Structures are given as C-alpha cells and as structure tokens.
Amino acid sequence: MPIEGYSLATLGNFTGRELGVSSWITVDQDRINRFADCTGDHQWIHVDVERAKKESPVGAPIAHGFLCLSLIASTYEDIGVLPPDAAQVLNYGLDRVRFMAPVKAGSRVRNRVLLVSATEKGKGRVLVKTQNTIEIEGEEKPALIAESLMMFVAS
C-alpha cells in the first residue's frame, strides 16, 4: 500500500514518523514446524506440543525468536516501506534486536514500522534504518523490537 508523498527524494521528511502497521500474521504450529525444518532448530519448546504444554513457562509451544524477526521483511510490502521510485531494496543488516515476549503458537502478530533515519550514500542509494515493533494481538508487551537497515536503490 503506497504511503502518500513517500519517495526516495522525500524520505527525510518521514524521519521519526510511523510509516504504518502491517496486517496481522498468524504464527501457527505448522509455520513454527516449517521454520524448525528450514533452520534445523527443533528445540522442544517450539515443536513438541505436549511437552511444551506441560513444561513450558507459558504452557504452550512458542515461535522461534528468529522466525518472528524474519517476518519483518514480508510486512514491508504490506505497509509500503519501499518507495515506488526505488528499483530495489537490499538487506543491509540489523543494529539492535531485543526479544521482549514469547509468541505462543496460534498467536497473531503485526509489525509497526517507524522510520529512524535515511542517509544518502550517493549513486542513487539511500541507507534506511527502521524501528520494527512486532506486536502480539491481545498482549501489552511486543514480541520484539528491532532496528533494521536497508539500502534503497533508485530506478
């Protein structure tokens, strides 16, 4: 979804502003299991439903922190973080990540994105830092807060 007046040339005007909030994403047990298979992280608290119900401090299996972190990228299109006049966006890294609360299997999460900075790097490139807050539906505490770095490249 496009953000009105948002482009590579106007990024600076959006610094310190919320760019938007994504749609809700369901983090069900199937998604957790598929992430475990992709990463090889089959720790029982994520994939052993019966054991997690009995032994987990939250009484249920929870999503991997890195699964929740990986959802950030997919929410950017929903919000419109990539300006329409950018040809591409390159993942540049992370500055800070804090896992704040567990995401129980079956929960819904969404990303609230704030533009922290936009720094011209020449040749049509802009280094962008966003603050991403992955909120859990019905919970006060977010799942995580992460500062993401991206390089936007002009068309």
Order of alpha helices (4+ residues) and beta strands (2+ residues): beta-beta-alpha-alpha-alpha-alpha-beta-beta-beta-beta
